[in-house]
């Protein structure tokens, strides 16, 4: 894309992992509202259950991290925390209909693998013993390869995991050192071979926009990843949010790539991946052609929740456990407290640890579907949205900040194509799909919320 267009749209906009974004959640949302929403979710679609477990501890804090993570300094607290997570599950599970099936389990952090695989097995078994599953559910975990032994990798499939995301971030040792990221303990290629033997699908996760990355060095990293042939390769855009994590200021001391340099990193990686046969998915994923995510993209049915991209087959309403976990139900969100001692204390008192949340009104539920369609499929059909909500395309547009002038500008700048029936984000404009979504979002008209830049 032309440099003036890249500069124009490299402005703070929501990441839209949820709609509304999490910084719109309100502390006025109560525990009773969440309890009611959980019970009501049994009667809403999607009917499947998706479970997220947040294990926030890390052996070392990476400078780029924007997650709610804590340095593992006290094993007693870590032990009490995981017992609280299991107890929170035991508080919520009785509210869920046993006619419903689990379609996803996802462990995030922090570093979930900072716990022993024995602990992970205990949590998995708690879920396995409570619910039935869809055929071939997705049971996934994010792994930090810097600390994991051969035994640990071999045991993960044995205790139920069938998808593993390996947080490589970059193969360049100097980039990792500048970001305070420990490189893999074992050769990544050896790990993938062993996991494939155990019928486990592999994501390799990378970050572009880190200090010392160059177009040439990141291209070398992506070529190395391609040679390893994981099922999915993910290229996350580094989100510089030092107001969330002050440690990110350390990266400023080394120096971050410019907007222009960062765009080149992405487009070079994207070109190499597509030349190698990987297919682009959503904002930052690349998958092999036989992946069901690619089938969903072709059918324009790709979906996204807090677990990441998924299909309609595997998606579910999300029930989150642990600090900062966000439950994503049909008509509401609820986020747990961010403080570990407070979380443990509330659970020990058998209180749901709700910090804040958001109940979506009918108009916002329509807006959520529009933005989700754009973010997942680079496309929105006014008639399809209208049909799913039993309304008209005109009324769908009326719920949005549908502005002909704004849309014409996006079209003239080369971000979208459109007609009376739909909007389509151009392939080369995928990094700026967030800007297209934000242009339709009424909540963005008058807001003082802070967001990261797409580039």
C-alpha positions in Angstrom: 0.0 0.0 0.0 1.1 3.6 -0.6 3.0 5.1 2.3 0.6 8.0 2.9 -2.3 5.5 3.3 -0.3 3.4 5.7 0.5 6.5 7.8 -3.1 7.7 7.6 -4.6 4.5 9.0 -1.8 3.7 11.5 -3.9 5.2 14.3 -5.2 3.7 17.6 -8.3 1.5 17.1 -9.7 -1.4 19.0 -8.4 -4.9 18.4 -12.0 -6.2 18.5 -11.3 -9.5 20.1 -14.7 -8.6 21.6 -17.5 -6.2 20.9 -17.6 -3.9 22.7 -13.9 -3.9 23.5 -13.0 -4.9 27.1 -12.1 -1.3 28.1 -15.9 -0.5 27.8 -16.8 -3.0 30.5 -18.3 -1.4 33.6 -17.8 -2.1 37.3 -21.6 -1.6 37.6 -22.1 -5.1 36.2 -22.9 -7.3 39.2 -22.3 -10.8 40.3 -26.0 -11.5 40.2 -26.1 -10.3 36.6 -23.4 -12.7 35.7 -25.1 -15.6 37.5 -28.3 -14.9 35.7 -26.5 -14.6 32.4 -24.8 -18.0 32.9 -28.2 -19.7 33.6 -29.8 -17.9 30.7 -26.9 -18.9 28.4 -28.3 -22.5 28.4 -31.2 -21.2 26.2 -29.1 -19.2 23.8 -26.9 -19.9 20.8 -24.3 -21.1 20.3 -25.2 -24.0 22.5 -21.7 -25.5 22.8 -19.5 -24.8 25.8 -16.1 -23.2 25.4 -13.8 -23.1 28.5 -10.9 -20.8 29.1 -8.5 -21.3 31.9 -6.1 -18.4 32.8 -2.9 -19.5 34.5 -1.0 -16.1 34.9 2.4 -17.1 36.3 5.6 -16.8 34.4 9.2 -17.8 35.2 10.4 -14.5 33.6 8.5 -11.4 32.4 9.0 -10.7 28.7 9.2 -7.0 27.9 6.6 -7.1 25.1 3.8 -8.8 27.0 0.5 -7.1 27.3 -1.2 -9.9 29.2 -2.2 -10.0 32.8 0.8 -12.0 34.0 2.8 -12.3 37.2 6.3 -13.4 38.1 6.3 -16.9 39.7 8.0 -16.1 43.0 5.8 -17.9 45.5 4.8 -21.5 44.9 2.4 -21.5 47.8 0.3 -18.7 46.2 0.5 -20.5 42.8 -0.8 -23.7 44.4 -3.7 -21.8 46.2 -4.5 -20.1 42.9 -5.0 -23.3 40.9 -7.2 -24.7 43.7 -9.3 -21.6 43.5 -9.6 -22.0 39.7 -10.9 -25.5 40.2 -13.3 -24.4 42.9 -14.6 -21.6 40.6 -15.3 -24.2 38.0 -17.3 -26.2 40.6 -19.3 -23.1 41.3 -20.2 -22.5 37.7 -20.6 -26.0 36.2 -23.8 -26.9 38.1 -25.5 -23.9 36.4 -24.8 -25.3 32.9 -27.1 -27.8 31.3 -25.7 -31.3 30.9 -27.4 -31.5 27.5 -24.7 -29.1 26.2 -21.4 -30.3 24.9 -17.9 -28.9 25.3 -16.3 -27.9 22.0 -13.2 -26.0 23.2 -10.8 -25.9 26.1 -8.1 -23.3 26.0 -5.3 -22.6 28.5 -3.8 -19.1 28.3 -1.6 -16.9 30.5 0.9 -15.9 31.6 2.6 -19.2 31.0 0.2 -22.2 31.6 3.2 -24.5 31.4 4.7 -22.9 34.5 2.5 -25.5 36.2 3.4 -29.2 36.2 1.5 -31.4 33.7 0.0 -33.2 36.8 -1.8 -29.9 37.6 -3.0 -29.6 34.1 -4.3 -33.2 34.1 -6.3 -32.5 37.3 -8.0 -29.5 35.6 -8.7 -31.4 32.4 -10.1 -34.4 34.3 -12.4 -32.1 36.3 -13.9 -30.9 33.0 -13.9 -34.3 31.3 -15.8 -35.8 34.2 -18.5 -33.1 34.1 -19.5 -32.8 30.4 -19.8 -34.7 27.1 -17.9 -33.4 24.1 -18.5 -32.8 20.4 -16.6 -35.0 18.0 -13.0 -33.8 17.8 -13.1 -30.9 20.2 -10.3 -28.4 20.3 -8.2 -28.8 23.5 -5.4 -26.3 23.3 -2.7 -24.8 25.4 -0.1 -22.0 25.0 3.4 -23.2 25.7 6.6 -21.4 26.5 9.3 -23.7 24.9 12.1 -22.1 26.9 11.5 -24.2 30.0 9.8 -27.5 28.8 11.5 -30.9 28.9 11.0 -33.9 26.5 8.8 -35.5 29.2 6.6 -32.4 29.4 6.0 -32.3 25.6 5.4 -36.0 25.5 2.8 -35.9 28.3 0.6 -33.1 27.0 -1.1 -35.2 24.4 -1.5 -38.1 26.9 -3.6 -35.8 29.2 -5.9 -34.6 26.5 -4.3 -31.8 24.5 -4.7 -32.0 20.7 -3.6 -28.5 19.7 -0.5 -26.8 21.0 0.6 -23.2 20.4 4.3 -22.7 20.8 5.3 -19.2 21.6 8.5 -18.9 19.5 8.1 -15.1 18.8 11.3 -15.0 16.7 14.1 -17.5 15.9 16.7 -14.6 16.0 18.5 -14.9 19.4 19.4 -11.2 19.5 15.7 -10.2 19.0 14.7 -12.6 21.8 17.5 -11.2 24.1 16.3 -7.6 23.5 12.8 -8.7 24.3 13.8 -10.7 27.4 12.4 -13.9 25.9 14.2 -17.2 26.7 14.8 -19.3 23.5 13.5 -22.8 23.2 15.1 -25.4 25.4 14.8 -28.1 22.7 14.9 -27.7 18.9 11.5 -26.6 17.7 11.7 -29.0 14.8 12.2 -32.0 17.2 9.2 -30.8 19.2 7.0 -30.6 16.2 8.0 -34.1 14.9 7.2 -35.6 18.3 3.8 -33.8 18.6 2.8 -34.9 15.0 3.6 -38.5 15.9 1.1 -38.1 18.7 -1.6 -36.7 16.3 -1.3 -33.2 17.8 -1.8 -30.0 15.6 0.8 -27.3 16.1 0.6 -23.5 16.0 3.9 -21.6 15.8 3.4 -18.1 17.2 5.5 -15.1 16.2 5.5 -11.4 16.9 6.4 -8.7 14.4 7.4 -5.2 15.4 10.0 -6.1 18.1 13.3 -4.3 18.5 16.2 -5.4 16.2 13.8 -7.1 13.7 14.6 -6.2 10.1 12.8 -7.3 7.0 15.6 -9.7 6.2 15.9 -11.2 9.7 12.1 -11.7 10.0 12.0 -13.3 6.6 14.6 -15.7 7.7 12.5 -16.6 10.8 9.5 -17.2 8.7 11.4 -19.4 6.2 12.6 -21.5 9.1 9.0 -21.8 10.4 7.8 -22.8 6.9 10.4 -25.5 6.7 9.1 -27.0 10.0 5.6 -27.4 8.4 3.3 -26.7 11.4 -0.4 -26.6 10.7 -0.7 -23.0 11.5 1.7 -20.0 11.6 0.6 -16.9 13.5 2.1 -13.4 13.0 0.9 -11.2 15.8 1.4 -7.5 15.5 3.2 -6.2 18.6 0.8 -3.9 20.5 2.7 -1.2 22.2 0.6 -0.4 25.3 3.1 0.8 28.0 0.1 2.2 30.0 -1.0 -1.5 30.4 2.5 -2.9 30.9 5.2 -0.4 31.9 7.9 -3.1 31.1 7.3 -2.3 27.4 9.1 1.0 27.9 12.3 -1.2 28.0 11.8 -1.9 24.3 11.8 1.8 23.6 15.3 2.0 24.9 16.5 -0.4 22.2 14.2 1.1 19.6 11.0 -0.1 17.9 10.5 -0.5 14.1 8.8 2.4 12.4 5.3 2.0 10.9 6.9 1.6 7.5 9.3 -1.0 8.7 6.6 -2.9 10.6 4.4 -3.0 7.5 7.3 -4.5 5.5 7.8 -7.2 8.2 4.2 -8.3 7.8 3.9 -8.1 4.0 7.2 -9.9 3.6 6.1 -12.7 6.0 2.7 -12.9 4.3 4.2 -13.2 0.9 6.6 -16.0 1.9 3.8 -17.9 3.7 1.5 -17.7 0.8 4.2 -18.7 -1.7 4.8 -21.8 0.5 1.1 -22.8 0.3 -0.2 -21.3 3.5 -3.6 -19.6 3.3 -4.3 -16.2 5.1 -6.9 -16.4 7.9 -8.3 -13.2 9.4 -5.9 -10.7 10.7 -2.8 -12.7 11.4 -3.2 -16.4 10.9 -1.8 -18.6 8.1 -2.9 -22.2 7.7 -2.4 -25.2 5.5 -5.2 -25.6 2.8 -6.6 -28.7 4.5 -7.2 -26.8 7.8 -10.9 -26.4 8.7 -10.3 -22.6 9.3 -9.5 -22.3 5.6 -12.7 -24.1 4.6 -14.6 -21.7 6.9 -13.0 -18.7 5.2 -14.1 -20.0 1.8 -17.6 -20.4 3.1 -17.5 -17.0 4.9 -18.3 -18.7 8.2 -15.1 -18.1 10.1 -15.8 -17.1 13.7 -13.8 -15.6 16.5 -14.0 -15.6 20.3 -11.5 -15.0 23.1 -9.9 -18.4 22.3 -9.0 -17.1 18.9 -10.2 -18.0 15.4 -12.5 -21.0 15.2 -15.3 -22.5 13.1 -19.0 -22.6 13.8 -18.5 -26.3 14.6 -16.1 -25.6 17.4 -17.3 -22.2 18.7 -19.2 -21.9 21.9 -20.2 -19.5 24.6 -17.0 -18.9 26.6 -16.9 -19.6 30.3 -13.6 -18.2 31.7 -11.9 -19.1 35.0 -9.0 -17.4 36.8 -7.9 -13.8 37.2 -9.0 -11.4 34.4 -10.8 -14.3 32.6 -13.6 -12.9 30.4 -16.7 -15.0 30.0 -18.2 -14.3 26.6 -21.9 -15.2 26.6 -24.7 -14.7 24.1 -25.7 -11.3 25.4 -23.1 -10.3 27.9 -19.5 -10.3 29.1 -18.1 -10.7 32.6 -14.5 -10.2 33.6 -13.0 -11.6 36.8 -10.9 -9.6 39.2 -7.3 -8.9 38.2 -5.8 -9.3 41.6 -4.6 -12.8 42.7 -5.1 -12.4 46.5 -8.5 -10.9 45.9 -9.5 -13.7 43.5 -8.4 -16.4 45.9 -10.2 -14.7 48.9 -13.5 -14.4 47.0 -13.4 -17.9 45.8 -12.7 -19.2 49.3 -15.8 -17.3 50.4 -17.7 -19.0 47.5 -18.2 -15.6 45.8 -18.0 -15.3 42.1 -15.0 -13.0 41.4 -16.7 -10.6 39.0 -14.9 -7.3 38.6 -16.8 -5.7 35.7 -18.9 -6.7 32.7 -21.2 -5.5 29.9 -24.7 -6.4 28.9 -25.3 -5.9 25.2 -28.5 -4.3 24.0 -30.2 -5.6 20.8 -28.5 -3.0 18.6 -25.1 -3.8 20.0 -25.7 -7.5 19.4 -26.2 -6.6 15.7 -23.1 -4.4 15.7 -21.1 -7.3 17.2 -22.1 -9.6 14.3 -21.2 -7.0 11.7 -17.8 -6.4 13.2 -17.1 -10.1 13.8 -17.9 -10.8 10.1 -15.5 -8.1 9.0 -12.7 -9.2 11.4 -13.0 -12.9 10.5 -14.1 -13.0 6.9 -13.1 -9.5 5.6 -16.6 -9.3 4.5 -20.1 -8.3 5.6 -23.4 -9.0 3.9 -26.2 -6.7 5.0 -28.9 -9.2 4.0 -27.2 -12.1 5.8 -26.9 -10.1 9.1 -30.5 -8.9 8.6 -31.8 -12.4 8.1 -30.0 -13.7 11.3 -31.7 -11.0 13.4 -35.0 -11.1 11.6 -34.8 -7.5 10.5 -34.0 -5.5 7.3 -30.6 -4.4 5.9 -31.8 -0.8 6.4 -32.3 -1.4 10.1 -29.0 -3.1 10.4 -27.2 -0.1 8.9 -29.2 2.2 11.2 -27.7 0.4 14.3 -24.2 1.3 13.0 -22.3 4.5 12.3 -23.0 3.9 8.6 -21.7 7.0 6.9 -21.5 7.2 3.1 -18.7 9.8 3.3 -16.5 7.6 5.5 -17.1 4.5 3.4 -16.3 6.3 0.2 -13.0 7.5 1.7 -12.1 4.0 2.7 -13.0 2.8 -0.8 -10.9 5.6 -2.5 -8.0 4.8 -0.2 -8.0 1.2 -1.4 -9.1 -0.5 1.9 -12.5 -1.8 0.7 -14.8 -2.6 -2.2 -18.5 -2.3 -1.7 -21.9 -2.2 -3.3 -25.5 -2.1 -2.0 -25.2 -5.7 -0.7 -21.9 -5.9 1.0 -18.5 -4.5 2.1 -15.3 -6.5 1.3 -11.9 -5.6 2.7 -9.2 -5.9 0.0 -6.6 -8.6 0.7 -3.7 -6.1 0.8 -5.7 -4.0 3.3 -6.1 -6.9 5.8 -3.8 -5.3 8.4 -6.2 -2.3 8.5 -9.5 -4.3 8.9 -9.7 -2.9 12.4 -10.0 0.6 10.9 -12.8 -0.5 8.7 -14.7 -2.0 11.7 -14.1 1.1 13.8 -15.6 3.3 11.1 -18.9 1.5 11.6 -18.8 1.5 15.4 -21.0 4.1 17.1 -19.0 3.7 20.3 -16.0 5.2 18.6 -17.7 8.5 17.9 -17.1 10.0 21.3 -14.6 7.9 23.3 -11.6 8.6 25.5 -10.5 4.9 25.6 -6.9 4.0 24.7 -6.1 1.5 21.9 -3.1 0.1 20.1 -2.2 0.9 16.5 -2.7 -1.7 13.8 0.8 -1.0 12.6 
